[in-house]
């Protein structure tokens, strides 16, 4: 076993040695540049070298020659296959070089070949030159271009190796954009390069006179760079401005006028002053001068400048000598006819001083009155899209103010006629109409057309109704003449609208020239939907049920806590039910012996007690400072007094009231109630109450009512509050007589030879409501 393990270790060791012993490149050659005549060093190192080193250039083997190609280490120790290239020359040494190593042995096959790398023998390129529109621009000369032109300028550099880097500068700021240089080998010398950089620059007049230069960066230059500069000659259209305009009124034959038209242009522009309406130039110089100014000099003068780049925008000045306004011309046509949506021009030429204001007005005639609409305030009025609204009479009004008074002159009328397709006047129609369900609605629109419309129809959905027709609750009137020439009114009537009528209604009008269409949206408001009411009612019902469940949970939680308080058990009361009923039967048999008590005897269950929360609970027998006694009819201790002739009182901590002080013979035919203080004695035969009201009657009536009431309570009892339906507290039952001793302590009384115990109604300390 150990021998096998040893053999395996030896085998894997030999295998690892062979793998680790394979030769591989430690460093490969890299891109190298060298100036002509300098030595170049090409590095190549091999790890675990066992084969022979060799080099090739441009895929051809290279031998080692003294003073030209030499090994760094003649013995190639430590795997160093690097070489020196002495006195590098472009013709012989510039090219792609590779380092190669033969295999260690025939079986290993670990021969190596490095990546081809460039050895560049630098050649300084020629000085760059700038070309524009195919023509070379000499250094220091002008490069002429136009304002707003996108100029394409080239910078060319020949016979460099490697190709130079070309950069653009405007004055001293570099403006070279994203890489836009292309390099190609020269046709007549493939070892040198042609570099071309293209600059696309938008020319503006602000660049006029600035120096544009191209810089070629190359390591073979003595200064590392070479450049060429040209001057930008930007030609632009003349820009004119007027200087010397009068700042105050010019009076006829008294004041002089001298206005200069200053021109900024390249090349220099010629200036011409012209007066509006005249063919002869007023001046061929920059200065326009009148000395003195007379009325005939009044008019509109324009300065024009022109050069090779083009014509300037005209500069106008109104020179007026003070005189009343006068209309010179409003054009030859007195009637103008045009088609719909086509342009039309009006021109009004006037004179006056101060400079008159122009106003173009349109007169519209209707059956009620005529109206004047102002359309423009210039001498020339341009209407791009003529509509039927522009039909009518047009006049030019020229106005100035002389000495604070307005002077006006109105021209002759110009009649404008419009022909074409129908046009619906959208501004006269409501885009949206709202109406209540069941109410009628009228939708009207005005349409103008010349010639008259041959078809007027309303469409909605898949229905169409022509003018003058009726369909169900829909009716379209015949078109009627509307105020304004060639305008008509159409109305769609809808009776008894409903929700289904809420939609878009289209008016379609057509004549021989074309057609037009416009839409009106109708909204019919419906009453509140039954589905909406049902949703609201359902939400309210759910909320009510949640509230009821919350109340029930709160009440049951409270009663549960109440039932766990103390050691009281309802079964303790039910266990003595039989004895209490026997006692009640005995009292009934002895009722005749107690005749002196009269009517109104109170049964034992007429005494009402409640606990702290109104329920029958043993805590009700505990002492509380504030208590209430309620008696209805006679109490049980009165019955016992008449059955026994002798009473023996017992001592109590509380004050007692003798039984003989109570007038038990007094009939209780009506209720008497008394709210008492615990420190005061109650009046006899009175009911004691803080909150409840009991009806006192005869003993028999009380007993009948007691059982009637007990039956009645069983039906009307509220299980949540444990109270009667009429709000009275739950009475103590006959079974609960054992607890009376706690509520009203007894006193011992002597009746001859016998002793009996009667309740003390004045023992208030233990009474509890």
Rosetta blueprint (number, residue, H / E / L):
1 X L
2 X H
3 X H
4 X H
5 X H
6 X H
7 X H
8 X H
9 X H
10 X H
11 X H
12 X H
13 X H
14 X H
15 X H
16 X H
17 X H
18 X H
19 X H
20 X H
21 X L
22 X L
23 X L
24 X E
25 X E
26 X E
27 X E
28 X L
29 X L
30 X L
31 X L
32 X E
33 X E
34 X E
35 X E
36 X L
37 X L
38 X L
39 X L
40 X E
41 X E
42 X E
43 X L
44 X L
45 X E
46 X E
47 X E
48 X L
49 X L
50 X L
51 X L
52 X L
53 X E
54 X E
55 X E
56 X E
57 X E
58 X L
59 X L
60 X E
61 X E
62 X E
63 X L
64 X L
65 X E
66 X L
67 X L
68 X L
69 X E
70 X E
71 X E
72 X L
73 X L
74 X L
75 X L
76 X L
77 X H
78 X H
79 X H
80 X E
81 X L
82 X L
83 X E
84 X E
85 X E
86 X L
87 X L
88 X L
89 X L
90 X H
91 X H
92 X H
93 X H
94 X L
95 X E
96 X E
97 X E
98 X E
99 X E
100 X E
101 X E
102 X L
103 X L
104 X L
105 X L
106 X L
107 X L
108 X L
109 X L
110 X L
111 X L
112 X E
113 X E
114 X L
115 X L
116 X L
117 X E
118 X E
119 X E
120 X E
121 X E
122 X E
123 X E
124 X L
125 X L
126 X L
127 X L
128 X L
129 X E
130 X E
131 X E
132 X E
133 X L
134 X L
135 X E
136 X E
137 X E
138 X L
139 X L
140 X L
141 X L
142 X E
143 X E
144 X E
145 X E
146 X E
147 X L
148 X L
149 X L
150 X E
151 X E
152 X E
153 X E
154 X E
155 X E
156 X E
157 X E
158 X E
159 X E
160 X E
161 X E
162 X L
163 X L
164 X L
165 X E
166 X E
167 X E
168 X E
169 X E
170 X E
171 X L
172 X L
173 X E
174 X E
175 X L
176 X L
177 X L
178 X L
179 X L
180 X L
181 X E
182 X E
183 X E
184 X E
185 X E
186 X L
187 X L
188 X L
189 X L
190 X L
191 X L
192 X L
193 X E
194 X E
195 X E
196 X E
197 X E
198 X E
199 X E
200 X E
201 X E
202 X E
203 X L
204 X L
205 X H
206 X H
207 X H
208 X L
209 X L
210 X L
211 X E
212 X E
213 X E
214 X E
215 X E
216 X E
217 X E
218 X L
219 X L
220 X L
221 X L
222 X L
223 X L
224 X L
225 X E
226 X E
227 X E
228 X E
229 X E
230 X E
231 X E
232 X E
233 X E
234 X E
235 X E
236 X E
237 X E
238 X E
239 X E
240 X E
241 X E
242 X E
243 X E
244 X L
245 X L
246 X L
247 X L
248 X L
249 X L
250 X L
251 X L
252 X L
253 X L
254 X L
255 X L
256 X L
257 X E
258 X E
259 X E
260 X E
261 X E
262 X E
263 X E
264 X E
265 X E
266 X E
267 X L
268 X L
269 X L
270 X E
271 X E
272 X E
273 X E
274 X E
275 X E
276 X L
277 X L
278 X L
279 X L
280 X L
281 X E
282 X E
283 X E
284 X L
285 X L
286 X L
287 X E
288 X E
289 X E
290 X E
291 X L
292 X L
293 X L
294 X L
295 X H
296 X H
297 X H
298 X L
299 X E
300 X E
301 X E
302 X E
303 X E
304 X E
305 X E
306 X E
307 X E
308 X L
309 X L
310 X E
311 X E
312 X L
313 X L
314 X L
315 X E
316 X E
317 X E
318 X E
319 X E
320 X L
321 X L
322 X L
323 X E
324 X E
325 X E
326 X E
327 X E
328 X E
329 X E
330 X L
331 X L
332 X L
333 X L
334 X L
335 X E
336 X E
337 X E
338 X E
339 X E
340 X L
341 X L
342 X L
343 X L
344 X E
345 X E
346 X E
347 X E
348 X L
349 X E
350 X E
351 X E
352 X E
353 X E
354 X L
355 X L
356 X L
357 X E
358 X E
359 X E
360 X E
361 X E
362 X E
363 X E
364 X E
365 X E
366 X L
367 X L
368 X L
369 X L
370 X E
371 X E
372 X E
373 X E
374 X E
375 X E
376 X E
377 X L
378 X L
379 X L
380 X E
381 X E
382 X E
383 X E
384 X L
385 X L
386 X L
387 X L
388 X H
389 X H
390 X H
391 X L
392 X E
393 X E
394 X E
395 X E
396 X E
397 X E
398 X E
399 X E
400 X E
401 X E
402 X E
403 X L
404 X L
405 X E
406 X E
407 X E
408 X E
409 X E
410 X E
411 X L
412 X L
413 X L
414 X E
415 X E
416 X E
417 X E
418 X E
419 X E
420 X E
421 X E
422 X E
423 X E
424 X E
425 X L
426 X H
427 X H
428 X H
429 X L
430 X L
431 X L
432 X E
433 X E
434 X E
435 X E
436 X E
437 X L
438 X L
439 X L
440 X L
441 X E
442 X E
443 X E
444 X E
445 X E
446 X E
447 X E
448 X E
449 X E
450 X E
451 X L
452 X L
453 X L
454 X L
455 X E
456 X E
457 X E
458 X E
459 X E
460 X E
461 X L
462 X L
463 X E
464 X E
465 X E
466 X E
467 X L
468 X L
469 X L
470 X E
471 X E
472 X L
473 X L
474 X E
475 X E
476 X E
477 X L
478 X L
479 X L
480 X E
481 X E
482 X L
483 X L
484 X L
485 X L
486 X L
487 X E
488 X E
489 X E
490 X E
491 X E
492 X E
493 X E
494 X E
495 X L
496 X L
497 X L
498 X L
499 X H
500 X H
501 X H
502 X L
503 X E
504 X E
505 X E
506 X E
507 X E
508 X E
509 X E
510 X E
511 X E
512 X L
513 X L
514 X E
515 X E
516 X E
517 X E
518 X E
519 X E
520 X E
521 X E
522 X E
523 X E
524 X E
525 X E
526 X L
527 X L
528 X L
529 X L
530 X H
531 X H
532 X H
533 X H
534 X H
535 X H
536 X H
537 X H
538 X H
539 X H
540 X H
541 X H
542 X H
543 X H
544 X H
545 X H
546 X H
547 X H
548 X H
549 X H
550 X H
551 X H
552 X H
553 X H
554 X H
555 X H
556 X H
557 X H
558 X H
559 X H
560 X H
561 X H
562 X H
563 X H
564 X L
565 X L
566 X L
567 X L
568 X L
569 X L
570 X H
571 X H
572 X H
573 X H
574 X H
575 X L
576 X L
577 X H
578 X H
579 X H
580 X H
581 X H
582 X H
583 X H
584 X H
585 X H
586 X H
587 X H
588 X H
589 X H
590 X L
591 X L
592 X H
593 X H
594 X H
595 X H
596 X H
597 X H
598 X L
599 X L
600 X L
601 X L
602 X L
603 X L
604 X H
605 X H
606 X H
607 X L
608 X E
609 X L
610 X L
611 X L
612 X L
613 X L
614 X L
615 X L
616 X L
617 X L
618 X H
619 X H
620 X H
621 X H
622 X L
623 X L
624 X L
625 X L
626 X L
627 X L
628 X L
629 X L
630 X L
631 X L
632 X L
633 X L
634 X L
635 X L
636 X H
637 X H
638 X H
639 X H
640 X H
641 X H
642 X H
643 X H
644 X L
645 X L
646 X E
647 X E
648 X E
649 X L
650 X L
651 X L
652 X L
653 X L
654 X L
655 X L
656 X L
657 X L
658 X L
659 X H
660 X H
661 X H
662 X L
663 X L
664 X L
665 X L
666 X L
667 X L
668 X L
669 X L
670 X L
671 X L
672 X L
673 X E
674 X E
675 X L
676 X L
677 X L
678 X L
679 X L
680 X L
681 X L
682 X L
683 X L
684 X L
685 X L
686 X L
687 X E
688 X E
689 X L
690 X L
691 X L
692 X L
693 X L
694 X L
695 X L
696 X L
697 X L
698 X L
699 X H
700 X H
701 X H
702 X H
703 X H
704 X H
705 X H
706 X H
707 X H
708 X H
709 X H
710 X H
711 X H
712 X H
713 X H
714 X H
715 X H
716 X H
717 X L
718 X E
719 X L
720 X L
721 X L
722 X L
723 X E
724 X L
725 X L
726 X L
727 X L
728 X L
729 X L
730 X L
731 X E
732 X L
733 X L
734 X H
735 X H
736 X H
737 X H
738 X H
739 X H
740 X H
741 X H
742 X H
743 X H
744 X L
745 X L
746 X E
747 X E
748 X E
749 X E
750 X E
751 X E
752 X L
753 X L
754 X E
755 X E
756 X E
757 X E
758 X E
759 X E
760 X L
761 X L
762 X L
763 X L
764 X H
765 X H
766 X H
767 X L
768 X L
769 X L
